[in-house]
């Protein structure tokens, strides 16, 4: 994670520096550096018209680049387990009469990024300057990457859910800026796991099949997987001769995330569990477990 520092423009481009955040150690539950830029001037290192809150609203609106699109992680939710880092990208598409030469984005969790008590999570870009690709003379799409470490950036489970997306753009004249801490939102989720086992195998027609399993999810506080309790999970079946699953029943996980139900054996086929997901935990479906009915 990096924090851009305000510097001067040189040779027609901005030279940006960063403050490196110390790497976290295994089991380190310390709160990461939560400082993030909250203005265009802080991001791009210039006192542009669009970065000045004192500038007249009409003048700033006319001068600012227009950010038309921000895509986080290809439009997919950001899902992390307990240990593995994940690198995602955010692309910013913006336009200005003089073109767009740089853009900025970050992810933050909370209610107010300018308040010490209003922010409890921040994920900043790896690069000091984005990689911009021209769409036409006035429009560019700029890309930044972000490496998220669940052992450091996601230090508590309550960080799962909705995060704010900040976005900014620097015009080709290197004077006009657009910036907002509330451009859009993205979801950061705790990786889920789901198992299934249908037994006995084989089984006589008309006899009872017991289908067990477990739904668990990443715990970012102790870096282990724990059962996800009282969650509805669908038991689904498809015949050996079919490619389509149908839902047989919906049951709930118990207090430790375990699943158990019974059905009558009728024909050869595959049994699986399917979880629809929540705002904090992604959907997941097991592979089918085949049962031969004699």
Backbone torsions as a table, in degrees:
resi	resn	phi	psi	omega
1	UNK	NA	141.8	-178.0
2	UNK	-134.7	153.9	176.7
3	UNK	-120.6	122.2	-179.3
4	UNK	-70.4	143.4	178.5
5	UNK	-111.4	150.0	179.8
6	UNK	-74.7	123.9	178.2
7	UNK	-140.7	174.9	-178.0
8	UNK	-84.6	158.2	174.6
9	UNK	-82.9	136.5	179.1
10	UNK	-133.7	142.9	176.7
11	UNK	50.6	38.3	176.6
12	UNK	76.1	9.2	178.5
13	UNK	-141.7	161.6	-179.2
14	UNK	-90.0	135.1	173.0
15	UNK	-100.6	116.7	-174.2
16	UNK	-114.3	140.7	176.6
17	UNK	-118.1	171.5	-176.0
18	UNK	-143.3	156.3	174.2
19	UNK	-102.7	120.3	-177.2
20	UNK	-78.9	139.9	176.4
21	UNK	-92.4	131.3	-179.1
22	UNK	-57.7	144.0	179.9
23	UNK	-70.5	145.7	179.4
24	UNK	-84.9	151.1	176.5
25	UNK	-100.9	157.7	179.2
26	UNK	-55.9	131.6	-180.0
27	UNK	81.9	2.6	-179.4
28	UNK	-79.5	115.1	-178.1
29	UNK	-104.8	17.2	178.8
30	UNK	-67.6	149.9	179.6
31	UNK	-73.8	130.5	-179.5
32	UNK	-70.2	170.7	177.0
33	UNK	-64.0	118.5	-175.3
34	UNK	-102.3	8.3	177.4
35	UNK	-73.5	132.4	176.2
36	UNK	-137.9	155.2	175.2
37	UNK	-61.4	144.3	177.7
38	UNK	-130.1	14.5	177.0
39	UNK	-152.2	159.0	177.7
40	UNK	-63.9	-35.4	-179.9
41	UNK	-64.1	-39.9	179.8
42	UNK	-68.2	-36.1	-179.3
43	UNK	-71.9	-53.5	-169.8
44	UNK	-98.1	-4.4	175.6
45	UNK	68.7	41.7	179.4
46	UNK	-151.2	153.5	177.6
47	UNK	-99.1	62.9	-177.0
48	UNK	-72.8	162.5	179.4
49	UNK	-59.1	-43.7	-178.7
50	UNK	-70.2	-17.1	-178.9
51	UNK	-89.8	-13.1	-175.9
52	UNK	-91.5	119.2	178.6
53	UNK	-69.1	-20.1	-178.8
54	UNK	-81.1	-14.5	-179.5
55	UNK	-65.1	148.4	179.0
56	UNK	-60.8	138.8	-175.1
57	UNK	-59.5	-43.3	-178.0
58	UNK	-65.5	-40.6	-180.0
59	UNK	-67.2	-43.3	-179.3
60	UNK	-64.2	-43.0	-178.8
61	UNK	-62.4	-38.0	-179.1
62	UNK	-71.7	-31.0	-173.9
63	UNK	-89.1	-28.2	-173.1
64	UNK	-65.6	143.4	167.9
65	UNK	-60.9	154.8	178.1
66	UNK	-103.9	117.0	176.7
67	UNK	-87.5	114.3	-174.0
68	UNK	-99.1	-20.9	-175.9
69	UNK	-159.1	137.1	173.1
70	UNK	-132.3	122.9	-178.6
71	UNK	-116.0	121.2	-179.4
72	UNK	-103.5	124.1	175.2
73	UNK	53.0	39.8	178.6
74	UNK	66.0	19.2	-179.1
75	UNK	86.5	3.3	-178.9
76	UNK	-100.8	154.5	173.3
77	UNK	-62.4	152.2	179.4
78	UNK	-96.4	115.6	-173.8
79	UNK	-117.4	127.8	179.8
80	UNK	-130.9	144.9	176.8
81	UNK	-89.0	-141.3	-173.3
82	UNK	-98.9	-24.8	-173.8
83	UNK	-132.8	-38.9	-171.8
84	UNK	-71.4	131.7	174.9
85	UNK	-73.8	154.4	177.2
86	UNK	-134.0	134.6	176.5
87	UNK	-106.7	126.0	179.0
88	UNK	-121.6	172.8	175.3
89	UNK	-127.6	154.6	171.2
90	UNK	-128.8	129.0	177.2
91	UNK	-111.7	138.6	-179.0
92	UNK	-120.2	123.5	175.5
93	UNK	-106.3	125.3	-176.7
94	UNK	-143.7	158.7	-178.3
95	UNK	-134.0	149.9	175.2
96	UNK	-160.2	152.0	-178.6
97	UNK	-56.4	-31.5	-179.8
98	UNK	-97.9	9.9	-177.5
99	UNK	88.1	179.2	179.3
100	UNK	-129.8	127.0	-175.3
101	UNK	-111.5	-11.2	179.3
102	UNK	-159.7	156.8	176.4
103	UNK	-146.0	165.4	-177.4
104	UNK	-141.4	151.0	172.5
105	UNK	-155.9	153.3	169.4
106	UNK	-153.3	169.4	176.5
107	UNK	-116.8	136.5	177.2
108	UNK	-144.3	153.4	-176.3
109	UNK	-120.1	130.8	179.7
110	UNK	142.2	-154.5	-177.3
111	UNK	-121.0	-26.9	-175.6
112	UNK	-150.9	106.6	-175.6
113	UNK	-71.0	-11.8	179.9
114	UNK	-91.7	-3.2	-178.7
115	UNK	-110.9	138.6	179.7
116	UNK	-61.4	-31.6	-178.7
117	UNK	-96.2	-1.1	-176.2
118	UNK	-98.4	-0.6	-179.3
119	UNK	-139.1	131.0	179.2
120	UNK	-128.6	8.9	176.1
121	UNK	-157.9	139.9	179.0
122	UNK	-150.0	132.2	176.8
123	UNK	-125.6	114.9	-173.0
124	UNK	-108.0	158.2	-175.1
125	UNK	-69.8	154.1	176.4
126	UNK	-71.7	-33.4	-174.4
127	UNK	-95.1	152.3	172.7
128	UNK	-81.5	-30.2	-179.8
129	UNK	-131.1	135.9	-178.8
130	UNK	-75.4	163.0	175.3
131	UNK	-98.7	112.6	-175.0
132	UNK	-103.3	138.6	175.7
133	UNK	-120.0	125.7	-178.8
134	UNK	-70.2	131.8	170.9
135	UNK	-89.0	-42.5	173.5
136	UNK	-157.9	-166.8	-174.4
137	UNK	-63.7	-25.2	-175.7
138	UNK	-111.3	-12.5	-171.1
139	UNK	-124.4	138.0	175.2
140	UNK	-136.8	152.9	170.4
141	UNK	-112.6	121.8	-174.2
142	UNK	-113.8	138.8	-173.8
143	UNK	-119.0	139.9	175.1
144	UNK	-131.0	150.1	176.2
145	UNK	-113.3	155.9	-176.3
146	UNK	-139.4	128.6	176.0
147	UNK	-106.5	119.0	-175.5
148	UNK	-107.1	126.1	179.8
149	UNK	-110.6	110.8	-177.6
150	UNK	-63.9	-20.7	178.8
151	UNK	-80.8	-9.1	-178.3
152	UNK	-127.4	-56.4	-177.1
153	UNK	-69.5	-34.4	-176.8
154	UNK	-108.8	75.9	-170.4
155	UNK	-88.1	-3.7	176.5
156	UNK	-149.9	151.0	-174.8
157	UNK	-67.4	-25.0	-179.1
158	UNK	-69.7	-5.7	175.5
159	UNK	-78.4	-9.7	176.6
160	UNK	-71.6	137.6	179.4
161	UNK	126.8	-141.2	-172.7
162	UNK	-86.6	129.6	174.0
163	UNK	-116.3	152.7	175.2
164	UNK	-85.1	149.9	177.0
165	UNK	-114.7	117.6	172.4
166	UNK	-87.1	148.6	178.9
167	UNK	-148.1	142.8	178.0
168	UNK	-147.3	160.9	178.5
169	UNK	-147.1	144.0	178.8
170	UNK	-113.7	125.4	-178.2
171	UNK	-70.3	162.9	179.8
172	UNK	-63.2	-24.6	176.9
173	UNK	-78.3	-2.0	178.9
174	UNK	54.4	31.1	177.7
175	UNK	-126.8	-38.5	-175.7
176	UNK	-93.8	134.8	-173.8
177	UNK	-133.3	143.6	167.0
178	UNK	-116.9	140.1	179.1
179	UNK	-158.6	138.9	172.8
180	UNK	-151.1	143.9	175.5
181	UNK	-87.7	-5.6	-175.3
182	UNK	-128.0	49.4	-178.6
183	UNK	-69.5	-47.3	-179.0
184	UNK	-159.6	-168.3	177.6
185	UNK	-131.4	161.2	175.7
186	UNK	-143.9	157.1	-179.5
187	UNK	-106.2	133.8	173.9
188	UNK	-113.4	124.7	-171.0
189	UNK	-125.5	158.1	177.7
190	UNK	-88.3	122.4	-176.5
191	UNK	-55.2	136.4	179.8
192	UNK	-108.4	154.1	175.1
193	UNK	-132.5	145.9	-178.2
194	UNK	-145.6	134.7	179.3
195	UNK	-121.5	162.5	176.1
196	UNK	-147.7	145.7	173.3
197	UNK	-149.7	118.1	177.7
198	UNK	-104.8	127.3	-175.3
199	UNK	-145.7	156.0	1.3
200	UNK	-80.4	166.2	178.1
201	UNK	-134.7	115.9	-2.3
202	UNK	-78.1	179.8	-179.7
203	UNK	-142.9	148.4	177.9
204	UNK	-77.6	144.8	179.3
205	UNK	-58.1	133.4	-179.5
206	UNK	91.6	-14.6	178.9
207	UNK	-81.4	172.1	-175.2
208	UNK	-88.2	132.9	171.2
209	UNK	-106.1	129.6	176.4
210	UNK	-103.6	124.6	-178.5
211	UNK	-112.2	114.7	180.0
212	UNK	-113.0	167.0	178.4
213	UNK	178.7	-177.2	178.0
214	UNK	-151.1	136.9	173.6
215	UNK	-107.4	122.9	178.8
216	UNK	-135.1	166.3	178.8
217	UNK	-148.8	161.2	-176.9
218	UNK	-65.9	137.1	171.8
219	UNK	-107.4	113.7	-175.2
220	UNK	-78.9	-3.8	-178.9
221	UNK	-94.9	-33.9	178.0
222	UNK	-118.9	3.6	174.2
223	UNK	60.1	40.1	176.4
224	UNK	-133.7	174.1	176.5
225	UNK	-106.4	132.1	-179.2
226	UNK	-126.7	152.8	179.9
227	UNK	-59.9	141.7	178.7
228	UNK	-99.6	107.7	-170.0
229	UNK	-83.0	156.2	173.6
230	UNK	49.8	38.2	179.3
231	UNK	-104.3	135.6	177.8
232	UNK	-71.8	131.1	179.6
233	UNK	-133.0	135.3	-178.9
234	UNK	-90.1	133.9	169.7
235	UNK	-93.2	123.7	-176.3
236	UNK	-124.3	154.3	-176.8
237	UNK	-140.2	143.9	168.1
238	UNK	-135.6	139.9	177.7
239	UNK	-66.0	155.4	179.2
240	UNK	-58.5	-30.7	-177.0
241	UNK	-91.1	3.2	-177.0
242	UNK	-116.8	161.9	175.6
243	UNK	-112.2	4.6	-174.7
244	UNK	-114.1	130.7	174.6
245	UNK	-89.7	144.2	172.5
246	UNK	-122.9	149.1	-180.0
247	UNK	-82.2	125.0	-179.2
248	UNK	-89.0	-44.1	179.2
249	UNK	-163.7	165.0	174.2
250	UNK	-118.5	127.6	177.9
251	UNK	-124.8	168.5	179.4
252	UNK	-111.5	146.9	175.0
253	UNK	-67.6	152.1	177.1
254	UNK	-83.9	-167.5	-174.3
255	UNK	-65.6	-17.6	178.9
256	UNK	-111.5	11.1	176.8
257	UNK	87.3	2.6	-177.1
258	UNK	-79.5	152.6	178.7
259	UNK	-124.1	140.7	176.1
260	UNK	-158.4	128.9	176.5
261	UNK	-154.9	167.4	-179.9
262	UNK	-126.2	151.5	176.3
263	UNK	-143.0	165.5	177.5
264	UNK	-93.5	136.4	178.9
265	UNK	-73.3	130.4	179.2
266	UNK	-127.9	-52.8	-179.7
267	UNK	-139.1	162.4	175.1
268	UNK	-59.1	141.5	177.2
269	UNK	174.7	-174.2	-173.6
270	UNK	-114.8	135.4	178.0
271	UNK	-112.6	139.1	178.3
272	UNK	-148.1	161.2	172.8
273	UNK	-108.7	146.9	179.4
274	UNK	-137.9	125.5	-179.7
275	UNK	-110.8	127.9	-174.1
276	UNK	-76.4	-16.4	179.7
277	UNK	89.7	166.5	175.9
278	UNK	-133.9	-178.6	-179.7
279	UNK	-64.2	-24.1	-177.4
280	UNK	-104.3	-10.7	-171.6
281	UNK	-140.2	128.2	-175.0
282	UNK	-74.1	157.6	174.8
283	UNK	-65.3	151.2	178.3
284	UNK	-155.5	144.2	178.5
285	UNK	-133.9	134.8	-179.9
286	UNK	-76.4	164.9	166.6
287	UNK	-70.7	160.6	179.4
288	UNK	-77.5	141.7	176.9
289	UNK	-104.5	116.3	-173.8
290	UNK	-79.2	137.2	175.0
291	UNK	-125.6	123.8	178.3
292	UNK	-87.7	118.0	-179.7
293	UNK	-99.0	121.0	-177.5
294	UNK	-90.5	NA	NA
